[in-house]
């Protein structure tokens, strides 16, 4: 037999043997023929040799699927998603504004004389310091409530009217000082005595009036976020 023919036959037999061995070795996890270098065997045209186990679905799970048959693979399989640009660091979130909540109490006869609803100079100074000055720190005032109180001397009806007049006097002063927020007023009369103030009604009137002084008060409540 011609030596060239013998050599060709031996080459074909060797290739078939190599193919058979590679298929037996990789059939469970590879659908392309792997050569001795552990690389996918290719034809003279650069095409990958497929085994009998090849299917498009199986090729998608083969490590060489995208390199050999990219046009048959799912797009997301062979084209990794484009990384989204990292957004520039946002400015630090401004802290939530502190609430502008406070309460000021005009106490005793420094505010109103017994039976009167006229603000004393001491009361005006206290309102300037404890209410007007603090309001200037508020970005927005949501609520101002002024509540007037009396002691228990006298009738309920008289004390109710007196407590309302005292609250109205404070409101009028706040408006005069430029407060634009709507101000609500109410009178509590003698119904909300200060806890702990205990005075014997048998005391001489002057001493009883002095003893009950803590109950003669006006309370200013403010609510709103701070500036």
Backbone bond lengths (Angstrom), bond angles and torsions (degrees), N, CA, C in turn:
res aa  C-N    CA-C-N  psi(-1)  N-CA   C-N-CA  omega(-1)  CA-C   N-CA-C  phi
1 X - - - 1.465 - - 1.515 107.61 -
2 X 1.354 114.36 144.20 1.457 120.57 179.64 1.512 110.49 -58.79
3 X 1.349 116.15 136.44 1.466 120.18 -175.88 1.517 111.75 -64.66
4 X 1.342 117.71 -30.87 1.469 120.19 179.10 1.517 110.13 -67.57
5 X 1.310 115.89 -39.71 1.464 119.15 -179.94 1.504 109.30 -65.10
6 X 1.343 116.08 -42.46 1.469 120.02 -179.13 1.523 109.96 -62.00
7 X 1.346 115.08 -43.44 1.476 119.15 -179.53 1.519 110.81 -63.18
8 X 1.359 117.23 -41.34 1.470 120.89 179.70 1.500 111.37 -63.00
9 X 1.372 114.95 -43.65 1.459 118.33 -179.95 1.519 110.98 -61.81
10 X 1.335 115.82 -42.05 1.469 119.33 179.88 1.519 110.70 -62.68
11 X 1.345 115.65 -36.25 1.477 119.17 -179.81 1.513 110.89 -66.60
12 X 1.343 116.64 -44.77 1.466 121.60 179.10 1.503 110.28 -62.12
13 X 1.363 115.00 -45.06 1.463 118.99 -179.22 1.524 109.90 -61.25
14 X 1.343 115.53 -41.00 1.472 119.59 -179.89 1.510 111.30 -64.09
15 X 1.331 115.83 -43.50 1.453 119.89 179.31 1.503 111.24 -62.41
16 X 1.336 116.17 -44.28 1.466 120.12 179.37 1.515 110.41 -62.20
17 X 1.336 115.41 -40.56 1.458 118.90 -179.85 1.522 109.90 -64.29
18 X 1.350 114.81 -41.10 1.470 118.44 179.96 1.501 110.86 -65.52
19 X 1.360 114.93 -42.21 1.463 119.45 178.69 1.505 110.06 -61.09
20 X 1.356 116.50 -45.94 1.467 120.59 -178.87 1.507 111.21 -60.90
21 X 1.338 115.32 -43.91 1.465 118.78 -179.37 1.515 110.78 -64.71
22 X 1.347 116.95 -41.42 1.465 120.32 -178.46 1.512 110.56 -66.66
23 X 1.357 116.33 -39.44 1.460 119.76 179.24 1.512 110.47 -65.38
24 X 1.324 116.66 -41.34 1.466 120.05 -179.13 1.515 110.76 -65.72
25 X 1.346 114.92 -33.43 1.451 119.38 -175.86 1.521 112.05 -80.02
26 X 1.341 117.86 -30.21 1.460 119.80 -170.56 1.507 114.10 -119.66
27 X 1.299 118.30 6.61 1.460 120.57 -173.85 1.518 112.68 -59.50
28 X 1.313 117.53 -30.37 1.461 119.65 -174.90 1.508 113.02 -77.08
29 X 1.366 116.96 -23.83 1.456 117.13 -175.72 1.523 113.98 -134.61
30 X 1.309 119.25 -5.08 1.460 121.81 179.82 1.511 110.33 -127.82
31 X 1.327 115.57 141.78 1.468 119.29 178.95 1.526 110.52 -116.16
32 X 1.340 116.46 10.05 1.459 122.08 174.68 1.522 108.64 -122.45
33 X 1.325 115.91 146.07 1.453 121.73 -178.94 1.530 110.06 -68.49
34 X 1.326 116.53 128.05 1.460 122.58 -179.45 1.529 108.48 -104.83
35 X 1.363 117.69 130.43 1.459 120.31 -178.98 1.526 110.35 -89.10
36 X 1.330 115.53 -173.55 1.462 121.21 -175.70 1.522 112.19 -63.19
37 X 1.330 117.75 -21.34 1.461 120.96 179.25 1.523 111.82 -87.31
38 X 1.318 114.39 4.94 1.464 121.66 -177.71 1.523 111.32 65.08
39 X 1.318 115.68 32.50 1.450 122.40 176.18 1.523 108.92 -118.80
40 X 1.328 117.69 158.54 1.460 121.71 -179.75 1.528 109.18 -67.15
41 X 1.345 115.53 127.39 1.467 120.14 178.42 1.525 108.88 -73.27
42 X 1.322 115.73 138.14 1.464 120.84 -178.65 1.523 110.73 -124.50
43 X 1.332 113.86 154.42 1.467 119.68 177.78 1.515 109.15 -79.91
44 X 1.328 115.09 176.92 1.453 118.87 178.93 1.514 112.59 -62.17
45 X 1.329 117.27 -19.69 1.460 121.21 179.30 1.537 112.12 -94.34
46 X 1.348 115.06 5.70 1.455 119.30 178.11 1.511 114.03 85.11
47 X 1.328 119.03 7.55 1.459 121.73 -179.89 1.519 110.07 -83.54
48 X 1.322 116.82 142.93 1.453 120.99 -179.83 1.531 110.37 -74.63
49 X 1.344 115.31 138.44 1.453 119.39 175.04 1.528 108.76 -77.00
50 X 1.322 115.44 125.05 1.462 120.36 178.76 1.516 110.22 -95.34
51 X 1.325 116.25 147.69 1.463 120.13 174.18 1.519 108.46 -90.70
52 X 1.325 115.55 174.97 1.470 120.03 -179.93 1.526 111.15 -69.99
53 X 1.332 116.74 -9.54 1.465 120.11 179.99 1.529 112.03 -89.53
54 X 1.330 116.07 -0.31 1.469 119.01 -173.96 1.515 111.89 -70.39
55 X 1.276 117.18 133.06 1.465 125.44 167.79 1.526 105.07 -144.91
56 X 1.327 118.86 158.33 1.472 119.07 178.23 1.526 112.52 -56.61
57 X 1.347 116.26 -39.71 1.462 119.45 -179.45 1.522 110.89 -66.44
58 X 1.346 116.10 -41.56 1.461 119.64 179.38 1.520 110.55 -68.25
59 X 1.316 116.94 -37.27 1.464 120.67 -179.86 1.519 110.83 -63.12
60 X 1.335 116.62 -32.59 1.466 120.13 179.64 1.517 111.61 -64.36
61 X 1.333 116.06 -23.29 1.466 120.27 179.96 1.517 112.88 -97.57
62 X 1.342 116.22 -1.67 1.461 120.73 179.53 1.528 108.97 -89.71
63 X 1.317 116.19 140.93 1.458 120.34 -178.10 1.520 112.49 -60.13
64 X 1.331 117.06 -25.69 1.464 120.81 -177.68 1.521 111.94 -97.27
65 X 1.334 117.59 3.60 1.462 120.41 -174.98 1.515 113.56 -56.12
66 X 1.342 116.84 -46.89 1.461 119.80 -177.76 1.524 111.63 -68.22
67 X 1.335 117.40 -36.73 1.461 120.53 -179.27 1.522 111.49 -70.91
68 X 1.327 116.87 -33.58 1.463 120.28 -175.28 1.521 113.66 -92.42
69 X 1.316 117.81 -39.93 1.477 121.28 -173.36 1.524 111.29 -137.14
70 X 1.325 116.27 51.64 1.455 121.01 -175.41 1.525 112.19 -57.29
71 X 1.353 114.83 -36.20 1.469 117.54 -177.45 1.514 112.76 -70.03
72 X 1.343 117.66 -12.55 1.460 120.68 178.81 1.531 112.00 -102.21
73 X 1.304 117.04 -5.88 1.463 121.04 -176.24 1.531 110.74 -89.11
74 X 1.318 117.25 153.38 1.465 119.78 172.63 1.526 109.52 -58.51
75 X 1.315 116.55 140.41 1.456 120.81 -175.56 1.526 111.92 -56.71
76 X 1.341 115.73 -42.29 1.464 118.63 -177.74 1.524 112.39 -69.17
77 X 1.346 116.63 -17.17 1.456 120.19 -179.82 1.520 111.41 -73.97
78 X 1.339 117.17 -41.31 1.456 121.24 -173.59 1.528 113.82 -103.93
79 X 1.329 117.13 -9.14 1.457 119.76 178.52 1.516 108.52 -120.72
80 X 1.311 117.27 97.40 1.458 119.87 -179.05 1.521 110.50 -58.25
81 X 1.322 117.26 145.04 1.468 119.86 -178.48 1.518 111.27 -59.90
82 X 1.325 113.52 141.54 1.464 118.67 179.95 1.520 108.48 -71.68
83 X 1.283 114.79 126.01 1.469 118.58 -179.18 1.519 109.75 -64.44
84 X 1.308 116.00 130.67 1.457 120.26 178.46 1.524 108.93 -73.23
85 X 1.317 115.72 139.19 1.470 117.68 179.90 1.520 110.39 -61.44
86 X 1.285 113.60 138.83 1.465 118.32 179.84 1.513 108.64 -70.31
87 X 1.310 115.15 125.14 1.453 119.35 -179.35 1.523 109.98 -63.96
88 X 1.293 113.82 143.29 1.464 117.93 177.85 1.509 109.90 -60.38
89 X 1.285 114.95 144.59 1.468 119.61 -179.30 1.516 109.62 -57.01
90 X 1.296 114.75 126.96 1.457 119.26 -179.93 1.521 109.68 -75.06
91 X 1.274 113.21 154.14 1.463 117.96 178.91 1.514 109.70 -62.23
92 X 1.274 114.96 147.09 1.462 119.89 -179.53 1.520 109.69 -55.47
93 X 1.312 114.35 131.72 1.457 119.21 -179.70 1.519 109.61 -64.36
94 X 1.301 113.46 128.75 1.463 117.41 -179.60 1.516 109.32 -66.10
95 X 1.306 116.47 137.57 1.462 118.79 179.15 1.520 110.90 -62.55
96 X 1.303 114.83 145.93 1.462 119.15 178.77 1.519 109.40 -60.60
97 X 1.336 116.02 136.60 1.462 118.05 -178.74 1.521 111.41 -62.06
98 X 1.308 114.58 139.36 1.448 118.53 177.78 1.524 109.52 -68.83
99 X 1.289 114.23 144.99 1.454 118.01 179.42 1.526 109.95 -69.64
100 X 1.325 114.57 139.87 1.454 120.14 178.53 1.522 107.99 -96.23
101 X 1.305 115.64 67.17 1.459 121.28 -178.79 1.525 109.58 -104.96
102 X 1.285 116.82 126.64 1.459 119.04 174.13 1.525 109.52 -158.39
103 X 1.299 113.76 161.48 1.463 121.35 178.92 1.519 108.93 -130.22
104 X 1.313 116.46 133.39 1.465 121.83 176.32 1.523 108.09 -121.71
105 X 1.308 116.06 133.13 1.458 120.95 -179.27 1.522 110.49 -118.20
106 X 1.321 116.07 121.71 1.461 121.79 175.20 1.524 106.70 -88.50
107 X 1.318 114.80 113.17 1.465 119.01 -168.42 1.522 113.49 -101.89
108 X 1.312 114.51 154.15 1.455 124.99 165.71 1.534 113.22 52.85
109 X 1.311 114.80 -158.12 1.463 120.68 -176.66 1.504 113.21 -81.32
110 X 1.361 118.10 -0.67 1.453 119.48 170.64 1.523 109.36 -67.77
111 X 1.321 116.22 -21.23 1.455 121.70 -179.41 1.528 111.19 -93.95
112 X 1.270 115.26 -59.16 1.461 120.58 -179.45 1.530 109.49 -130.96
113 X 1.288 116.30 137.91 1.467 119.87 173.57 1.525 107.94 -70.60
114 X 1.292 115.43 160.20 1.461 120.41 -179.45 1.524 110.46 -55.74
115 X 1.347 115.22 125.38 1.463 121.14 177.25 1.513 113.94 76.28
116 X 1.343 119.20 7.38 1.457 122.19 -176.41 1.532 111.47 -115.05
117 X 1.348 115.51 160.73 1.462 121.21 178.07 1.520 110.66 -125.75
118 X 1.339 115.98 22.78 1.458 121.03 179.52 1.522 109.48 -98.49
119 X 1.331 116.66 127.23 1.463 121.14 -179.92 1.529 110.34 -69.04
120 X 1.292 116.24 132.08 1.458 121.76 177.96 1.531 109.86 -83.01
121 X 1.325 118.83 163.72 1.478 120.80 175.34 1.521 112.05 -55.32
122 X 1.333 117.44 -36.52 1.464 120.34 178.44 1.527 110.68 -64.96
123 X 1.337 115.99 -37.08 1.460 119.98 178.52 1.521 111.38 -67.22
124 X 1.334 117.24 -40.21 1.464 120.92 179.15 1.528 110.69 -63.69
125 X 1.329 115.88 -41.54 1.467 119.77 179.06 1.526 110.49 -64.64
126 X 1.317 116.14 -38.39 1.465 120.13 -179.83 1.521 110.74 -68.17
127 X 1.321 117.51 -39.34 1.468 120.65 177.54 1.532 110.66 -64.77
128 X 1.335 116.76 -40.16 1.473 119.92 178.56 1.523 110.84 -61.10
129 X 1.332 116.46 -43.39 1.455 121.59 -174.78 1.523 112.68 -78.37
130 X 1.316 117.20 -43.98 1.465 120.39 -170.48 1.522 114.20 -97.33
131 X 1.328 117.88 -11.99 1.469 119.84 -179.71 1.531 110.77 -122.86
132 X 1.330 117.65 -61.55 1.467 120.68 -175.75 1.526 110.97 -58.41
133 X 1.329 117.58 -47.38 1.475 120.92 -178.19 1.523 111.38 -63.24
134 X 1.312 117.16 -40.38 1.466 120.05 -178.98 1.522 111.64 -71.93
135 X 1.325 117.33 -33.50 1.470 120.07 178.74 1.530 111.19 -61.96
136 X 1.330 116.85 -28.40 1.466 120.07 -179.21 1.521 112.15 -67.50
137 X 1.341 118.01 -15.53 1.471 121.37 178.72 1.523 112.11 -92.37
138 X 1.301 117.10 -2.43 1.466 120.13 -175.59 1.518 111.08 -91.50
139 X 1.341 116.80 128.92 1.459 120.65 175.50 1.516 110.26 -68.98
140 X 1.290 115.38 -35.91 1.468 120.91 -179.12 1.519 108.01 -155.49
141 X 1.296 115.95 133.26 1.460 120.59 177.77 1.515 107.88 -105.53
142 X 1.316 115.33 121.61 1.463 119.42 -177.79 1.524 112.66 -91.21
143 X 1.324 115.41 -27.97 1.459 117.81 -174.53 1.511 110.89 -153.92
144 X 1.332 115.61 132.50 1.462 121.47 167.76 1.528 106.59 -128.34
145 X 1.302 114.76 121.91 1.464 120.45 179.59 1.521 108.43 -125.63
146 X 1.328 115.52 126.49 1.466 121.17 178.64 1.526 107.76 -113.34
147 X 1.319 115.67 123.97 1.470 120.96 -178.83 1.528 109.70 -120.50
148 X 1.316 115.18 124.47 1.454 120.37 178.34 1.519 111.59 -95.47
149 X 1.333 115.89 146.31 1.472 121.78 -179.91 1.537 109.62 -133.71
150 X 1.306 115.35 156.53 1.472 121.29 175.58 1.521 109.04 -130.41
151 X 1.355 114.30 175.08 1.461 117.62 171.46 1.532 108.06 -87.42
152 X 1.304 117.52 -172.11 1.459 120.26 -174.05 1.534 113.54 -94.09
153 X 1.301 116.47 0.51 1.467 118.80 -179.95 1.527 109.30 -74.08
154 X 1.300 117.74 126.44 1.455 121.93 -179.23 1.515 111.61 102.51
155 X 1.333 115.33 176.89 1.466 120.85 -176.46 1.524 111.14 -76.88
156 X 1.320 114.30 160.69 1.466 120.14 177.60 1.523 110.52 -62.28
157 X 1.322 117.21 -42.55 1.462 121.32 -178.26 1.526 111.04 -63.02
158 X 1.327 116.83 -45.11 1.466 120.25 -178.73 1.526 110.72 -65.93
159 X 1.313 116.66 -41.62 1.466 120.23 -179.69 1.528 111.82 -68.93
160 X 1.322 117.08 -33.09 1.460 120.01 178.20 1.531 110.01 -63.79
161 X 1.323 116.32 -46.82 1.469 119.94 179.48 1.529 110.99 -64.42
162 X 1.335 116.25 -39.49 1.456 119.57 -179.72 1.528 111.14 -65.08
163 X 1.323 116.60 -41.38 1.474 119.27 179.76 1.526 111.37 -64.58
164 X 1.318 117.07 -35.95 1.466 120.64 178.52 1.526 110.77 -67.96
165 X 1.334 116.51 -39.84 1.470 120.12 178.95 1.525 110.65 -64.97
166 X 1.322 117.03 -38.13 1.459 120.08 178.68 1.536 111.27 -64.56
167 X 1.328 116.56 -42.16 1.467 120.13 176.97 1.524 110.56 -64.24
168 X 1.318 117.29 -40.47 1.464 120.95 179.48 1.530 111.17 -65.92
169 X 1.333 117.05 -34.10 1.468 120.35 179.37 1.533 110.07 -64.80
170 X 1.334 117.00 -41.47 1.466 120.53 178.34 1.527 110.17 -66.08
171 X 1.325 116.39 -43.36 1.466 120.45 179.01 1.528 110.35 -58.36
172 X 1.319 116.86 -45.81 1.465 120.91 -178.53 1.524 110.89 -60.71
173 X 1.314 117.14 -37.32 1.462 119.92 -179.62 1.530 110.75 -70.04
174 X 1.321 117.12 -41.30 1.463 120.17 178.76 1.528 111.08 -61.77
175 X 1.306 116.36 -41.54 1.471 120.40 178.07 1.531 109.96 -64.15
176 X 1.324 116.38 -41.63 1.464 121.31 179.20 1.527 110.84 -60.88
177 X 1.339 116.40 -32.13 1.463 121.17 -179.40 1.533 112.75 -84.78
178 X 1.330 116.65 4.49 1.460 120.34 173.48 1.516 116.41 98.71
179 X 1.316 118.76 9.44 1.465 120.58 177.88 1.527 108.69 -70.78
180 X 1.346 116.13 122.47 1.470 120.92 -176.01 1.526 113.00 -95.37
181 X 1.313 115.88 -19.33 1.466 119.39 -177.96 1.527 110.53 -64.81
182 X 1.310 115.24 143.02 1.463 118.62 176.86 1.526 109.36 -63.36
183 X 1.292 115.53 133.86 1.458 121.16 -176.47 1.525 109.34 -114.49
184 X 1.323 115.41 124.26 1.467 120.71 176.11 1.522 109.16 -95.53
185 X 1.309 115.81 143.31 1.463 120.12 177.55 1.517 110.05 -127.46
186 X 1.303 114.99 154.02 1.456 120.13 174.43 1.524 109.22 -154.50
187 X 1.315 115.84 153.39 1.446 120.64 176.89 1.517 109.90 -112.36
188 X 1.317 116.05 131.17 1.462 120.28 179.04 1.526 111.59 -99.93
189 X 1.355 116.56 -2.72 1.455 118.86 -179.40 1.512 111.02 59.40
190 X 1.331 114.80 -136.04 1.468 120.22 179.98 1.531 111.75 -105.41
191 X 1.344 115.60 19.55 1.471 119.98 -172.94 1.524 114.51 -82.46
192 X 1.338 117.60 -15.61 1.477 119.94 -174.80 1.534 110.16 -124.55
193 X 1.294 115.29 70.01 1.465 120.33 179.36 1.519 110.16 -66.05
194 X 1.327 115.85 150.59 1.469 120.87 178.45 1.523 108.67 -69.58
195 X 1.336 118.33 127.27 1.469 120.15 179.03 1.528 111.66 -57.47
196 X 1.299 116.12 139.00 1.463 120.10 176.53 1.505 114.64 92.48
197 X 1.340 117.20 -10.08 1.462 119.68 178.58 1.531 107.91 -87.41
198 X 1.305 115.84 108.06 1.465 120.80 -176.85 1.527 109.18 -122.11
199 X 1.320 115.94 115.59 1.462 120.91 -176.49 1.533 109.40 -129.65
200 X 1.287 115.58 132.85 1.462 121.33 179.65 1.523 109.40 -78.15
201 X 1.321 116.49 122.99 1.457 120.42 -178.70 1.527 113.04 -64.20
202 X 1.314 117.01 -12.69 1.470 120.23 179.91 1.517 111.98 -84.19
203 X 1.338 116.23 -2.85 1.464 119.34 177.08 1.523 110.04 -65.12
204 X 1.346 116.82 151.68 1.472 118.30 171.74 1.532 109.02 -53.86
205 X 1.320 116.54 146.46 1.455 121.05 -172.08 1.523 112.51 -53.80
206 X 1.359 116.30 -43.89 1.468 118.40 -178.99 1.526 110.82 -60.62
207 X 1.323 117.33 -43.18 1.464 120.37 179.08 1.520 111.17 -69.01
208 X 1.332 116.77 -35.54 1.474 119.73 177.99 1.528 110.35 -65.92
209 X 1.342 116.64 -41.44 1.461 120.32 177.62 1.528 110.59 -60.99
210 X 1.321 116.54 -44.64 1.467 120.36 178.79 1.525 111.36 -63.63
211 X 1.333 116.26 -39.80 1.472 120.62 -178.00 1.527 111.42 -65.88
212 X 1.349 115.75 -36.23 1.477 120.21 -176.16 1.537 112.74 -88.60
213 X 1.313 117.31 4.57 1.466 120.90 -176.53 1.534 114.07 -52.81
214 X 1.366 120.23 -40.88 1.473 119.43 -179.59 1.535 113.90 -56.86
215 X 1.330 117.32 -25.32 1.465 119.53 -179.57 1.527 112.28 -76.47
216 X 1.320 116.98 -20.64 1.467 120.62 -179.74 1.535 107.80 -86.53
217 X 1.298 115.09 89.38 1.467 120.44 -171.79 1.528 110.20 -144.22
218 X 1.318 115.75 164.60 1.464 122.14 173.59 1.531 107.44 -134.34
219 X 1.328 116.86 132.02 1.466 122.46 -174.86 1.524 109.50 -112.79
220 X 1.346 116.37 129.42 1.464 122.84 177.01 1.527 107.70 -110.18
221 X 1.327 116.69 119.54 1.478 121.96 179.61 1.518 109.16 -112.40
222 X 1.346 116.43 129.74 1.458 122.04 -178.38 1.513 109.13 -125.35
223 X 1.324 116.38 136.75 1.467 121.35 177.56 1.516 109.21 -135.67
224 X 1.337 116.11 135.11 1.463 120.97 177.57 1.508 110.53 166.10
225 X 1.370 119.31 156.43 1.471 121.90 179.34 1.526 110.90 -68.91
226 X 1.324 116.42 145.38 1.468 121.13 -178.31 1.519 111.04 -78.50
227 X 1.299 117.85 156.50 1.461 123.03 178.28 1.520 109.62 -75.13
